[in-house]
Amino acid sequence: MSPSILKKKQAGAAGGSIGGGSVGSTSTKSDQPRSKVDPGQSALVDERIKLRTKQSLQVLIQLKSMLEAGVPMLASLRTLIQHAESAKQERILVKITTIVEGGNDLSFALACLPRCFESYVVHLLAAGERAGALDESLGRAIELMRKQMSLRGKIVGALAYPMFLLFFTAAITTGILIWLVPKFESMLMAKPDLLPTPTKIVLASSQFLRESPAIAGGVFAAVVVALLLAFRNRKVQSIGFGMLSHLPAVGPLIHKAYLARSVTTLALTLESGVPILTGLEHAEHVSALPKLQEMWRNSRDTVRDGRPLFTAMEGADLPPALKQMMIAGETSGSLDESLRTAAHFLDRETDAALKTFTGLLGPATVCIAGLVVGFVVVALMTPILQLAKFVG
């Protein structure tokens, strides 16, 4: 999902309200910023600079604190430049300050750095600027970023032990192939035609590692680099998560995590006064999973046709509690509050699914490691035992 580049805000009244959010089309100039920068201002967009989520969050927190203290926007930005922790952060702050000094909004300045600030942050700030509550919108953007960082940290922590175990298993297997297998090779190769297929695979792998270590290392490094580059691509990430979402234990965790993320985004955008159609568009973008994206896309079409949002969720794979909260919120005209409650509920469900996933991941990794090492040992010992039986 590539972040949208917003225009400078345009004045105008929002459309009619539905359950706590305004109905507005993404092409309506009077109730939301546009998604593209004017050709004459395209030189302001810089996609070369990239900032980590933690660094972006730090910039927003510092800016929010200074604005709440009553410091003007430009003075706050100049102060942040003086206290920048890195050259890259200083470069980004200088660019933001330059754009704001040119008469543009802060949301427009952040939109000109699409690899530093996510689109939902830009839209939340744009809504806050239109409503005259920029500091409040900054707080909501910070809250959402913190939730996503917290979930990402929990998942990374859950994967740390299995990744270490798999790496240790690969190192042991490589050592067996390089140093142990050659001790049996002369005996096993006495009658190569009688060797079972697993033994032939182990002997061939050992010979390749010993005779071409540079090629083996290069192939391994190339595969690792290719995987890292592939998973940095958003389309590849979407496909990968879509495939993982069908696996047991992993699937429910990924589905609940991205559902919670999209519901939280929708709730925060509606609370900030963003039109509901725009909020549904943001929910679609951050959901990442194709199944969830289709659900939010259908929901946007349903609301655009003037029907209640919950009617689009009737056949969707959602927790019954979430559907009931949406019905109650739209009926009472407080959809944003109901979605906020639903987001907290989904966060708890995600934590429970994460604990289940973590509990199953450790034993599963041990089984995989045992199968790999066991395959090598059995492949070596089977012909040796058969030969010993024949000799005896």
Sequence and secondary structure as in RCSB ss.txt:
>XXXX:A:sequence
MSPSILKKKQAGAAGGSIGGGSVGSTSTKSDQPRSKVDPGQSALVDERIKLRTKQSLQVLIQLKSMLEAGVPMLA
SLRTLIQHAESAKQERILVKITTIVEGGNDLSFALACLPRCFESYVVHLLAAGERAGALDESLGRAIELMRKQMS
LRGKIVGALAYPMFLLFFTAAITTGILIWLVPKFESMLMAKPDLLPTPTKIVLASSQFLRESPAIAGGVFAAVVV
ALLLAFRNRKVQSIGFGMLSHLPAVGPLIHKAYLARSVTTLALTLESGVPILTGLEHAEHVSALPKLQEMWRNSR
DTVRDGRPLFTAMEGADLPPALKQMMIAGETSGSLDESLRTAAHFLDRETDAALKTFTGLLGPATVCIAGLVVGF
VVVALMTPILQLAKFVG
>XXXX:A:secstr
                EETTEE   TT TTSS  SS  GGGGGG   S    HHHHHHHHHHHHHHHHTT  HHH
HHHHHHHT SSHHHHHHHHHHHHHHHTT  HHHHHHT TTTS HHHHHHHHHHHHHT HHHHHHHHHHHHHHHHH
HHHHHHHHHHHHHHHHHHHHHHHHHIIIIIHHHHHHHHTTSGGGS HHHHHHHHHHHHHHH HHHHHHHHHHHHH
HHHHHHHSHHHHHHHHHHHTTSTTHHHHHHHHHHHHHHHHHHHHHHTT BHHHHHHHHHHHH SHHHHHHHHHHH
HHHHTT  GGGGGTTSS  HHHHHHHHHHHHHT HHHHHHHHHHHHHHHHHHHHHHHHHHHHHHHHHHHHHHHHH
HHHHHHHHHHHHHHHH 
